[in-house]
Structure formats: structure tokens, C-alpha cells
Amino acid sequence: MSSSPHISFPGSSRRSFLRMAGLAATLPLVSEAHFARAAQKAAAPKPVDGDFPHPTNPNAVMINANENPLGPCDAALSAICSIARTGGRYDSTGIEDELTAQLAAEFGLPANHIAIYAGSSEPLQFTTLAFTSPTRSYVTADPSYEAGMVAAKAGGTKIIKVPLTPTYAHDVRAMIAADPNAGVIYICNPNNPTGTLTPKDDILWALDHKAAGSVLLVDEAYIHIAGNPSVIDQVALGKDIIVLRTFSKIYGMAGIRCGVAFGRPDLIEKLNYYGRNPLPITALAAASASLKQPDLIATRRKFITDTRNSTFAFLDTKGYKYIPSFSNCFMVDTGRPGRQVITAMRQQDVFIGRTWPVWPTYVRITVGTPHEMEAFQTAFAKVMSNPTSA
């Protein structure tokens, strides 16, 4: 097993390049919003036209898509308003270069180790397409975030799901052993949907023991909320790793779209085969302004943590089984088909998250505002006390 400074890829051939370009043209790019919409559409009491069954009540509680109800910070909103005046041009102010320089300084990386996207879903799926194939599998935890599996399926790649450990961490030893010819090993840390953590030492073990030629893809979308150690330092060491970050979670920019991939230049180059549209200048400006707010992460982490812990206290009092989380989402075992509970909660104007096939009785709950979580508690207690929803 090794972690070579440069990987040789069959994608360097013209035939492989054309294959990847074709996949990029047909790949259904998906994000958390797509999965949340699909779950709510399935839970609608009658067939729904269109992509998303919007709630008819404007005061409905939306805790189904791991969004941040606080939205962008004031500095980000001001930056959006200011730069929008130049929206007739692509990037006349050089804001993308400014954001790249900020990230480079924060993480001690050269600028060519950083690629900015409209959210982190694109580089997640592009990494999957670039480094997997019909002979090189995609290895993921079960349950975990599904976007990479969508890309793997589109590429005709074998998907290997490895159960979480009893403590709900990624079982990195089982993941590495699952396929000696894996192309991508995906670790979402904190994990979506469980909000649980995998120790950094475990991830480093996986990086040291993975098959030569494979890439460790570490998704740190929720890391600011949990405050767990990052592995971006391994990028600076030249390891076979790509790390993803997003401005959708702690920074409240899910609808504005800005994400980042960190990796060696030769790894990032492989993602470029799939193209990248000019980035929204409003997203770049909002992200840049957000990074300049020294207390934003700590303040919002406390807000989410306090609200989450208050909800856990309610669940404990009622005797409901759940998985303790460090993120802005958690899983609750309803003891009945989870989709029935999703439908019943929807009828109470509380939209909760989806189920995963491996845990059909568990539903994912996003941490909203204290008011929203109080509404969740009232609706959930009512639904769970009703035997007709069982």
C-alpha cells in the first residue's frame, strides 16, 4: 500500500478523456436539495406536479434539507448587494482570485491546490467520475451522503457500502479492505445523515493503507458546526486526498452556492475535464465577506449546538431513540416505517428529512431555530402518539 506523490490515470488517454466528457454531459448533478425534494415529493398525500411540493402554509417548518435558517451573515448580504451592480460582467473585480487567496492564506496552501465551485456537490461528483470506473469501485459508509453514488452509478462503477461502526463512525479498516482496487474511498466527516464523527487518526490510517492509485475523498461540509479536526493539512503534504468544503452550512449560503475542493494540482486537474461555468459573483463576494467575520463560526456553532441539545433533552424526556450528533442534523428511530412519519409530519406543516434504505425506521431531522424545533417537538409527539401512523 502506498500514497504516491503523483497518480497515473487511464484518463490521460484520448479515449478515456472522451468517455469522461460524455459522462459529464449526461451526469444528473444532484445536491442535498434534490434529495430533500425527492423525499417530500414521495411523502405528498397525492401526486405532485413539478420538481418540489412547496408547502401551502408560509409558516411551515422546513427542517428537511440541512439548511441553516440564519441565512448569510450581514456582511455577506452587504457584499452581495454591492457586487450585484457589476453583474452584467463575469468577474470584473477579481473576486474569485481574492477568495482563492483568502483560502490559501487560511490553510497554508498554494493557490493551485484550490478550486472553487458553485457548491461542493460538483467536485464531489466530478471526483467520483474522475477516479472511478467499471473496474475501480466507489466505497462509502452506509448510511452516508448519496451524491457520489449517483455519479458512480452514471459511470457504471461498482458501489460498495460499508456499515458504520457501533459508535456510528466510518469503519475505515473495513472500507479499505472492501476492495483492493477501489478508485475512491468517500468519508463524510461529520457524517450526513448521522452527524457523527470519525477520528482524524482513523482517516489518516485509511490514507496510509489505501490501495495505490486510489483517492481518499473527505467531505468536510459540516466541520464548522462540529469543530472536529480537519485533514486539509494532508493536502499540503502531497497525499492522495481531495477535501471538500462548502459555504452552505455554517455560513448559511445553501441557496447562493459556493464550495471548494482542496487537492494536489494533478488531482484537481482531473476534475477540470468535466468543466466549470463562471461562478456567480454574488456567491464569491458573500463567501469572501463571510471569511472575514472573526466570530461568525463560534457564534453560529453555539446557536446550533444549544438548539440541538435542547431538542435532545426533549427526546430523552419522551424516551425516543436517537443517535447523538455533533452536527446540524440527527437521526431518530420512529419504530415504524419512517416514510409514514414523514407524511404524517407533513400534515402538521413540519417538513422533516428522509430515510435511508439501511435504516428504514429512522428519519433525519435538521436543527432549525428554537421556535422551529419547538414546533417539531409538538408535531412529533402528536404523530408518535397516534397508532394510525404506525
N, C-alpha and C positions, 0 to 999 in steps of 0.2 A: 504494500500500500504506500502511496506517496502523494505529495502535494507539489507538483512541479511548478516552476515559475511561469511556464507557458504551455498551453494545451494545444495539441494538434487536432484539428477538427476536420471531419469529412466535408463540412460545409464550405471549405475553401475551394472545392471544385465547382466548375460552372454548372454541372448537373444539379449538385446539391443546392447551389445558390438559387437556381430556377425553381427547385422544389420549395424552398423556404419562401421565396417571393410569392409563389402560388398559394401557399398556406396563409400567408399574411393577407392576401386578397380575400380569402374566404373565411378567415377566423372570426367567429362572433365574439368580439371583445365584450367582456362582462365585468361588472363590479359588484360591490355589496348591494348597491341599489337594485340591480337586476334580480338578484336572488331574493331580496326582500319583496319586490313587486310580484315575482312569480309565486311566492308563498301566500301573499294576500289574495292574489287572483284565485288561487286554488281554494282558499278558505271562504270566498264570497258565497253567500247563500244561493245565488243564481248566477248564470253565465254573465260574464262581464266583457263588454266590448272594449277594445283598445288595450294598451300596454299595462295600465295601472288602475286598479279600482280605488279612486280617490274617495276619502271619507266625505259623506254628505254633511256632517257636522263640523263646522270650522274649529270647534273646540275639542275635537277628538284628540286622544293621547296617542302620539306616534313614537313608540319605543320598540321599533321593529327592525331598524337598519343600522344600528350602532352609530347613529349621528350624535353630534354634540349640540344640544339645544341652545347653548350660549352663542353659537354662531361666531363669526370673525370678531376679533377684538376691535376696539375703537380706532386704533392706529391703522389696522388693515382696511377698515371701511373708509377712512380718510384717504389712504393711498389709492384705493380703487376709484374713488370719485375724482381724485386729482389726475391720474393717468388716463382715465377714460376719455379725456379730451383729445388724446393722441390716438384714439382707437381707429382712425382711418388709415393708420400705418401699422406695420407688423411689430416692430420694436425699435422705434426711433430714438429711444432714450438709453438703450443698452441695459435694460433692467435684468435680462437673463444673465448677462455677464456679471452684473452686480450680485445677484442671488448666488450664482456659482462661486464667486469669490468669498461671499459670506460663509457658505458651507465649507469651502476649502479651508478657510481660517479656523472654523469651529472644530473641524475634525483632523486638521493637520495633514491634508491630502492635496496633491497636485490637482489642478482643475480638470485635467483629462481623465481623472478617476471618478468623475461625477457627471451624471446625465439627468437632466430634468425633464419630466413628462407631465402630461395633464392627468395627474393622479398616479398611484403606484400599480394600478391594475395592468396597464400596458406593459411596463417592464417585467412584471410577474409572468404574464403570458408569453411575452417575447423571449424571455429567458428559457421558458419551458420548450418553446419551439426550436430555439437555437441549439439546445444541448441534449435534447431527447430525440428519439427516432423509433421506428418499429423494432430496432434491436437494442435500444438503450432506454430503460424504463424511467418512469416518474414515481418516486417514492414519497409518500406523505403519511402524516398521522391520521388516525380515524377516531373521533371526528376532527376535522380541521377545515380551513377555508378552501372553497371549491374551485376558485377561478383557474388555478393551474391545471386542475383535472380537465376542465373544459378545453384548454389549449392542447393538452396531451391527447385527449380523445380526437380532436380535429387532426392531429398529426399522426394518428394511427399508432400511438405509443401505448405500451402496456402500463397500466396504473396499478401500483402496489400500495395498499392501505395497511398500515401497521397500528394496532390498538395502542392507546395511551397507557402509561404505567398506572399502577394503583393510586398514585398521587396526582394523576392527570398531567404528567409531564410527557414530552416526547420520549419514546423508548429508542434512544439513538443507537444502541447496540443492535437491537432487532431491526432497525431501519437500515443500518449499514450491512447487516447480514442478509437482508431480504433479497438482494440482487447484486452479485459481484460485478455486473456490467451496467449498473444504473447510470443514467445520464444526469438527472437532477434529484437531489435529496432536499425536500422542502420542509423548512421548520418555521412555523409561525409562532413568534415569541414576543409578548404574551400570545397564547393561542386564541384563535377565533374558531369555535364559539365559547370555549370554556372559561377564558380569561385567566387561565393558569400558566405557570411559569416552568421553563426548562432551564436548569442551571447552566451558566456560561461554561463551566468546566465540561459539561456533557456535550455542548455544541463544539467545543474545541477538540474533544475526543473524536467526535464524528469527522471533523475536518482533518484530523491526523490519520484516521483509519479508513476513510472512504476509498473507493476504487480510483486508481489513477485515471485521469481523463474525465471524471465526473465533477460536477459543480454543486456546492452547497448553496442553496438559495434561502436566505434568512429574512423573513418578513417582520420588520420591527414597527409595524403600523401603530401599535398600541403601547409602545415602550415608554412614552412620556407619561402616560397615565399610571403605569405600574412603577416606574422608576428603577427597573431592573437593569443590570449591566448590558451594554451594547457589545456587539462583535465587529463594529466598523473598524476597530483597531487592526483586525486581521486583513483588511483591505490594504492598509499601509505596509503590511508585511509581505504583500505579494501572493497571498494564498488564493486557492481556487474557490473563491466565495464572491457572491453578489448579495449585497444587503439593501433592502428596500425601506424607505421611509415615506410618510405621507403627511400632508397638512390637513387631512380630512378629520382627524380625531381630536387631539388636544387643542389644535388651532381653530377648529370649527369651520373648516373650509370644504366640506364634502361636496357642496353644490358648486364650488368655484373651481376645483380640480387642480391640484398641484402635488406632485410626488417626485421622488428622487431614487435613482439607482446608484449605488457605490460599488465600484469594482475596478480591477486592473484594466488598462486601456484595451488590451486584446480581448478581454471578455465583453466589455461594453461595445466594442466594435461589432461583435456578432449580433447585438440587438439592433444595430443600425440597418441591418438587412431588411427589417420589417417597416422601416420608415418612421417618420415623426413629423406631424404637422407643426406649423408655427404655433407657439404656445400663447394662450390668452395673456395679454399684458396685464390685465386686471388680476389674474391669479399670481403672476410673478411679483407684482407690486405688493399684493396682500401678504404673500409669503415672506418677502424681504422685510416688510414692516413688522410682521409678527416676530421674526427672529430678533428684532431689536428691543423687544419688551422684556426686561430682565426678570420680572416677577410673574409673567403670564403662566408659565408651566406650573410653578409651585402653587399659585392661587387656584388654577383650574383643577389640578390634581387633588387638592384638598376638597374642593367643591364636589367632585365626582366621588371621592373616597367616602366623605361624610354621608352623602346621599345613598351610596351603595350600602354602607354599614347600617344605616337606619332601616333600609329595606331588608337586610339580612336579619336584623333584630325582629322585625315583623314575621318573617318566615320561621324563625326559631320559635317565636311565641305560639304560632299556629301549628307547629310541628310539621311543616312542609320540608321535603327533602330537596336540597340544592347543592351545587358544587361551589365552594368558596372561591371567589375570584379576586384578582388584583387589577382588573381592567374595567371598562365601562359596559360590560355585558356579563351575564352569568346564565347558567343552565338550571332549570327547575324540573324535577321529576313530578309529573302530574299523576302518575299511577294509572293513566288511561291513554288512549291514542292522542298524542299531542295535537294533531290537526283538528280534532274535535274541540279542544280547548282554545285553539287559535280562533276558530269560528265563533265559539261562544263569547270570547273576549271581544271580538269584533262587534258583536251585537250590543256590547256595553260601551261601544265607541272607544275601546282601548285596543290598539293595534300592536300586537307583540310579534316577536320573531319566529323563525321557522324551526322545523325539526331536522334531524339528520338520520339517515336510514339505520345507522348502527344503534341509535338510541331513540326509538320511535315514541317513547312516552315523555321525553324531555323536550322542553321548549326553551328557546333563548330569549332572554329579556335584556333590553338595552336600558342602561341607567339614564333616566331623564332628569328633569328638575324635581325638587322636593314635592311640588304640587302634583306633577305628573305621576310620581311614584306613590303618592297617597291615593290617587285615582286608580292606579294599578292595584294597590292593596285591596281597596273596596271591591273592585270588579273581580279580582282573582278569588277572594274569599267567597263571593257570591257564586261564581262559576263552580268552584270546587265543592261547595255545599250542595250543589244541585245534582242529584243522581241521574237526571235525564241526559246530562252531558257526558256521562261515563260510557 
